[in-house]
Amino acid sequence: MFGLGVPELIIIALIILILFGAKRLPGIGTGLGKTLKEVRNIKKELGEDKRKGKKTGKSEDSVSESKGLEGTLAGSLQGKLTDKVFEHVPAIKQARQLKDKADKIKRIVS
């Protein structure tokens, strides 16, 4: 596991405990667990989409089309993943809202 032994993992756990405190750790763990679950669900959905594409009988001559499809799938994965992260991490959600407001102001001023 990345060359980490038990002593190193204990030290990392203690540092995390000191940085975040015992009261915030359950919330952080819950948010991290939800995020991992959503990533797995998105990965599963994309796998199903790929399988459906193979079942429709795509020919091997359409290599460029499949690359475009993979790019689209990667883009949709990134979009879904960022949306889920924004939902579960309040600070990122607030930063995104501030950025959207700043963009609106720039459009008005321009």
N, C-alpha and C positions, 0 to 999 in steps of 0.2 A: 504494500500500500504506500507507494511513493517513497519508500525508504524510511518511513516514520515508525518508530517503535512505541511501546506503551509509555515510557517516560516523556517522549516528545508530545504525545497526545494529551497527557495529563497537564503538561506545561501550557499547551495551547488552550485547553479547557479552563485553566486557572486565569489566564490572561483575558479570555472572553468573559469570564465571570466578573473579573475586576472592572473591565471596560463597561459592560452593560448592566451589571448588577443582577441580583437574584430575582428581583421583581419583574424585570423586562425579559428575561430568558424564555419563559413559557410563551409569551407573545411572539417573540422572534422565531422560536421553534415552530409555532403554529403557522405563521406566515410562510416560513421556508417550506414546511410540509405541503401547504396548499399550492405553493408555486411549483414544487416538484410534481405534484399530482397533475396540475394543469399541463405541464410540459409533457408528461407521459401521455395524457389524453390527446394533446395536439399531435404528438408523434404517431399515436395510434390512428388518428383520423387521416393523417397524411399517408400512412402506410396503406390504409383502406382505399384512399384515392388512387394510389399508384396501382394497387391490385385491380381496381375497376378499370383503369386505363389499359392494363395488360389484357384483361378479359374482353375488351372491345375489339381486339385483334389488330393492334397497330402493327404496321409492317416495319421491318428492320431498315428500310430505305429512309425512313423519316427520323434520322438521328438528330438533325437540327431541331425538329419539332419536339423531340423528347427532351433535349437540352433546354429548350424554351419552357417546357412544362416543368422541368426540375427547378428552373429559375423562378417560375411563378410559385411553385410549392414552397421554395425557400423564402420567397418574399411574404407569402401568406403565413408561413410559420413564424417569421420574424414579427409580422404585424400582430398576430394572435398572442405571441409570447409577450411582446411589449405591453399590449393592452392588459393582459392578466397581471403582469408585474405592477403596472400603474394602479390596478384595482387593489392590490394587496399591500402596497407600500405607500403610506399616506404622504410622506415627504416627496416622493417622486410625483405623485398625483398633483400635489400643490405646485411643484415646480413646473409641471406641464401646463397647468392652468395659467400660471403667471406668464409662461412663454407664449401661450395662445393670446392672452390679453396684450402682451407687448407686440405681437405680430399684427393684431387688429389696429393698435395705435399707429404702428408704422404705416399700415395701408391707408389710414385716415390722413396722416400727415403728408404722405407722398402725393 
